[in-house]
Amino acid sequence: MIFWKQTRIPFLAFTFIIGALVTAKVILRSNLDKSKIHTFTFPEKVSLPQGQASLIAPIETSSKKQKHPELFAQSQYQYIKNNLPVDIEMRYLKNLYNADVNFLIQNYTFSTSSATVHQKEGIGYYGLGIEQQKAYLSACINPRGGSTFTHAQYRNNRYFKDISFERLLPLLKGEEPLLDKRCLWVYISIPVQHSSPDASYKILENIWASWYKWWQPRFPKV
C-alpha cells in the first residue's frame, strides 16, 4: 500500500503524458494526411427557384491547380431568372491559409474591386460589389457554422465549430482533421445595366439565400 501511494502520482502523470502524446500524434496525422479528402465532383443539376438552367459545365482545373494548390474542384452554373442572366461560379477549396473572400477574388480573377460585408440571420456573412458592369455576391460556405467573408470570421468558425465533443471520436480515429480548413467559395453575378446597384443587390441576396440553403447541408464529406 505504501509503495502504491509513493508511485501513484508518477504513474498517473506518466499515463497522462503517454495519452497526450498518442492523441497529439493522431491529430497531427489527420491534419497532415491530405488524402483523407474524398474525390468530389460538382453535381450536374442544381435547382434555382424560378430560374431556368442555360449552362452547367465544369471549369478546367489542371492549369490552375499549380498556381492555386488549394483548388480541389470547380464548376460554373448559368441560369435565366426573370429574363436576367445569372452566373454562379463554385469552387471547392481545401487547406486554406487565407479564407478572406476579397483576397480570393483578387487572387483568382485579378479583380481590383473590394466588396462590402453584409450579414443575414440564419445564413451568415457575404460580400456585395460591382465589377465591370456586373453586380456580384460572394461568400465562403463553411463545413460548420454560417457562411463567412473575412478570414477572421472563417477562423472563428474553425475554433468554435470544429472543436467540439461530437467530433472527438473521428478525431482520435484520424478520420477528420482538428481544424477543417475547407470552403465552398461562391461567386454570383448579374448585369446591372438596366437597374441600380441596390436593386441588383436585392436580387443577388434572394438568389444567395436559396443557393446557400441548397448547398450547406450538401457540403462535401471529409
C-alpha positions in Angstrom: 0.0 0.0 0.0 2.8 2.4 0.9 4.6 1.5 -2.4 1.4 2.3 -4.4 0.9 5.7 -2.6 4.5 6.6 -3.4 4.2 5.6 -7.1 0.6 6.6 -7.8 1.3 10.2 -8.8 4.3 9.4 -11.1 2.3 6.6 -12.7 -0.8 8.8 -13.3 1.5 11.5 -14.7 3.2 9.0 -17.0 -0.2 7.6 -18.2 -1.4 11.2 -18.9 1.7 12.1 -20.9 1.5 8.9 -23.0 -2.2 9.5 -23.7 -1.5 13.1 -24.6 1.3 12.1 -27.0 -0.8 9.4 -28.7 -3.7 11.9 -29.1 -1.4 14.6 -30.5 0.1 12.1 -32.9 -3.3 11.0 -34.2 -4.4 14.7 -34.6 -1.2 15.7 -36.4 -1.5 12.7 -38.7 -5.1 13.5 -39.6 -4.2 17.1 -40.3 -1.2 16.2 -42.5 -2.9 13.4 -44.4 -4.4 15.3 -47.3 -5.6 12.1 -49.0 -8.4 11.8 -46.4 -10.4 14.3 -48.5 -12.6 12.3 -50.9 -12.9 12.9 -54.6 -15.6 15.4 -55.3 -17.5 16.3 -58.5 -19.9 19.1 -58.6 -23.5 17.9 -59.5 -24.8 18.5 -63.0 -28.1 19.8 -61.7 -28.7 22.4 -59.0 -32.2 23.9 -58.8 -32.7 27.6 -58.6 -36.2 28.8 -57.8 -37.8 30.5 -60.8 -34.6 30.0 -62.7 -34.1 28.1 -65.9 -30.6 26.5 -66.3 -28.8 27.5 -69.5 -25.4 26.1 -68.8 -23.9 23.8 -66.2 -20.2 22.9 -67.0 -17.0 22.1 -65.1 -14.2 24.6 -65.4 -10.8 23.2 -66.4 -8.7 22.9 -63.2 -5.4 21.3 -64.4 -3.7 24.5 -65.3 -4.9 26.4 -62.2 -4.0 23.8 -59.6 -0.3 24.6 -59.9 -1.0 28.2 -59.1 -3.8 27.5 -56.7 -2.9 24.3 -54.7 -6.0 24.8 -52.5 -8.3 24.4 -55.5 -9.9 20.9 -55.5 -12.8 21.3 -57.9 -14.8 24.0 -59.6 -17.9 24.4 -61.8 -19.9 27.1 -63.5 -23.7 27.3 -63.4 -25.7 29.8 -65.6 -29.4 30.5 -65.3 -32.1 32.8 -66.8 -34.2 34.2 -63.9 -37.0 36.7 -64.9 -35.2 37.3 -68.2 -32.0 38.1 -66.3 -28.8 36.1 -66.9 -27.4 34.7 -63.6 -23.8 33.4 -63.5 -22.7 31.3 -60.5 -19.1 30.0 -60.1 -18.4 27.4 -57.4 -15.0 26.4 -56.2 -14.2 23.7 -53.6 -11.1 24.8 -51.7 -9.1 22.8 -49.1 -6.2 23.5 -46.8 -6.9 27.2 -46.9 -4.3 29.5 -45.4 -6.3 32.7 -46.3 -10.1 32.4 -46.5 -10.6 36.2 -47.0 -13.0 36.3 -49.9 -11.7 39.7 -51.2 -8.3 38.0 -51.4 -9.7 35.0 -53.2 -11.5 37.2 -55.8 -8.3 39.2 -56.4 -6.1 36.1 -56.5 -8.3 34.1 -58.9 -9.8 36.9 -61.1 -7.2 39.7 -60.8 -10.1 42.0 -59.9 -9.2 45.1 -58.0 -12.8 45.6 -56.7 -13.5 45.3 -53.0 -16.8 44.0 -51.7 -18.6 45.3 -48.6 -19.6 42.8 -45.9 -23.2 42.1 -45.0 -24.9 39.6 -42.7 -28.1 37.6 -42.9 -29.5 35.8 -39.9 -29.6 32.1 -40.3 -27.0 32.2 -43.1 -24.0 34.2 -42.2 -21.7 36.8 -43.8 -21.3 37.6 -47.5 -19.9 40.4 -49.7 -21.6 42.6 -52.3 -19.7 44.6 -55.0 -19.6 45.9 -58.6 -17.1 44.7 -61.2 -17.2 45.5 -64.9 -20.9 46.4 -65.2 -21.9 43.4 -63.1 -23.1 43.2 -59.5 -21.8 40.3 -57.6 -22.2 38.5 -54.3 -19.5 36.2 -52.9 -19.1 34.2 -49.8 -17.4 31.1 -48.3 -19.8 28.3 -47.3 -18.2 26.6 -44.3 -18.2 22.9 -43.3 -19.6 24.0 -39.9 -21.1 27.4 -38.9 -22.5 30.1 -41.0 -21.1 31.5 -44.2 -18.1 33.8 -43.9 -16.4 36.6 -45.9 -13.4 37.7 -43.9 -10.6 35.3 -42.7 -11.3 36.3 -39.1 -14.9 35.1 -39.5 -13.7 31.9 -41.1 -11.1 31.3 -38.3 -13.7 31.8 -35.6 -15.9 29.2 -37.2 -13.0 26.8 -37.2 -12.2 27.3 -33.5 -15.7 27.5 -32.2 -17.5 25.0 -34.5 -14.8 22.4 -35.5 -13.6 21.8 -31.9 -16.5 20.0 -30.3 -17.2 16.9 -28.3 -19.2 15.4 -31.2 -16.0 15.3 -33.3 -13.8 13.7 -30.6 -14.1 10.1 -31.8 -13.4 10.8 -35.5 -10.5 13.0 -34.5 -9.0 10.3 -32.3 -9.5 7.7 -35.1 -7.8 10.0 -37.6 -10.9 10.3 -39.8 -11.1 14.1 -39.7 -8.7 17.0 -39.1 -8.8 19.0 -36.0 -9.5 22.2 -38.0 -11.5 21.6 -41.1 -9.9 24.1 -43.5 -12.3 23.7 -46.4 -14.6 26.1 -48.2 -17.2 26.1 -50.9 -16.5 29.5 -52.4 -19.5 31.0 -54.2 -19.4 33.9 -56.7 -22.8 35.0 -58.1 -23.0 37.8 -60.7 -25.7 39.5 -62.7 -25.6 42.5 -65.1 -26.6 46.0 -63.8 -27.1 47.9 -67.0 -30.8 48.2 -66.5 -31.1 48.5 -62.8 -29.5 50.3 -59.8 -26.8 48.6 -57.7 -29.3 48.4 -54.8 -31.9 46.6 -56.9 -29.3 44.2 -58.2 -28.1 43.5 -54.7 -31.6 42.5 -53.6 -31.9 40.1 -56.5 -28.5 38.6 -55.6 -29.4 38.3 -51.9 -32.6 36.3 -52.8 -30.6 34.0 -55.1 -27.9 33.6 -52.4 -30.5 32.6 -49.7 -31.8 29.8 -51.9 -28.3 28.7 -53.1 -26.9 28.6 -49.6 -29.8 26.5 -48.2 -29.3 24.0 -51.0 -25.6 23.7 -50.6 -24.9 23.9 -46.9 -26.4 20.5 -45.9 -24.7 19.0 -49.0 -21.2 20.2 -48.0 -18.7 17.5 -49.2 -17.8 14.9 -46.7 -14.2 14.6 -45.5 
